[in-house]
Structure formats: structure tokens, C-alpha cells
Amino acid sequence: MMVEYTDQMKNRVKRIEGQLRGILKMMEEDTDCRDIITQLSASRTALDRTMGLIVSKNLVDCVERAIEEGEDTQEYVDQAVNLLVKSR
């Protein structure tokens, strides 16, 4: 099932893109590596949270549909957990 990517999700990715561009600029300006690592860590956290948001939205949508159709929901839960585990 396809997820409907909300404006919130897209805006998060745009912010991350801006963070990454900022990091590249910092590298080009020879900024201290500790500052760059701090920004990379913040970007990674933002990516992790965005992935979690997308997986949870997809899970909710799939489970709601499965319940309406009288299907077992465990497969969707397992898939969501696997996606999150693979992303680490």
C-alpha cells in the first residue's frame, strides 16, 4: 500500500536537505570537525524521526484498512518493525 506523503513529511525532508547543504558549506569553509559532527548527528536524528513518522503513518493506514476488511493486522506490524530495524 502506498503512503500519502503529507506536507509535514515533505517539509521535514526539506529541512534536512537544508541542514545537509549547511554542513557541506561548513566543510567548504573548514569549520571545526566537532561542529560538523554535531550537525551531522542532528541530521541523522531528523532522518530517523522522519522515517519513524512515515512508517507509523503507513502502519496506521494499513491496520485501519485491514480491520475494515476483517484481515489479520500482525503482518503489517511485523513489516513496520522490520522497516525500522533495517533503517538502523
C-alpha distance (Angstrom), angle and dihedral (degrees) to the residues before:
residue distance angle dihedral
M1 . . .
M2 3.79 . .
V3 3.78 119.9 .
E4 3.76 119.6 -131.0
Y5 3.79 102.4 -125.5
T6 3.78 106.3 -140.0
D7 3.78 126.8 -146.6
Q8 3.81 86.7 -109.0
M9 3.81 90.9 58.8
K10 3.80 92.7 45.9
N11 3.81 91.9 47.8
R12 3.80 90.2 52.4
V13 3.81 90.2 54.4
K14 3.80 90.7 47.6
R15 3.82 90.1 52.8
I16 3.80 90.3 49.6
E17 3.79 89.4 49.5
G18 3.81 88.5 53.5
Q19 3.79 90.6 49.0
L20 3.80 91.0 52.3
R21 3.79 92.3 48.7
G22 3.79 88.2 50.8
I23 3.80 90.7 51.1
L24 3.80 91.1 51.1
K25 3.81 89.5 51.0
M26 3.81 89.5 49.9
M27 3.81 89.4 52.5
E28 3.80 91.5 49.3
E29 3.81 88.8 51.2
D30 3.83 91.4 49.8
T31 3.78 93.7 -117.5
D32 3.79 116.0 -177.5
C33 3.80 110.7 -79.7
R34 3.82 92.3 -126.4
D35 3.79 90.1 62.4
I36 3.79 91.1 47.5
I37 3.81 92.1 49.6
T38 3.80 89.6 49.4
Q39 3.80 90.3 53.8
L40 3.82 92.7 44.4
S41 3.80 89.3 51.8
A42 3.81 90.8 50.7
S43 3.81 89.7 50.1
R44 3.80 91.5 50.0
T45 3.80 90.4 50.5
A46 3.80 90.2 50.1
L47 3.82 90.3 49.9
D48 3.81 91.5 49.3
R49 3.79 91.7 50.8
T50 3.79 91.9 47.4
M51 3.80 91.2 50.8
G52 3.80 89.4 49.2
L53 3.79 90.9 51.0
I54 3.81 92.2 50.3
V55 3.81 94.0 46.2
S56 3.81 92.9 46.9
K57 3.82 92.7 48.1
N58 3.80 90.1 49.8
L59 3.81 91.1 47.1
V60 3.80 93.0 51.1
D61 3.81 91.9 48.3
C62 3.82 93.2 47.6
V63 3.80 94.3 45.6
E64 3.80 92.6 48.3
R65 3.81 90.4 50.5
A66 3.81 92.1 46.1
I67 3.79 91.9 50.8
E68 3.82 90.8 49.7
E69 3.81 89.5 51.3
G70 3.79 94.5 43.1
E71 3.81 93.6 -115.1
D72 3.79 129.2 144.8
T73 3.80 111.4 -95.5
Q74 3.81 98.7 -160.1
E75 3.81 93.8 90.2
Y76 3.80 90.4 58.7
V77 3.78 92.1 48.8
D78 3.81 90.6 49.5
Q79 3.81 91.5 49.7
A80 3.81 91.3 50.2
V81 3.80 92.1 50.2
N82 3.81 90.8 48.3
L83 3.80 91.5 51.1
L84 3.76 91.3 52.1
V85 3.79 93.3 46.0
K86 3.82 92.3 49.0
S87 3.80 90.7 50.7
R88 3.81 91.5 62.2
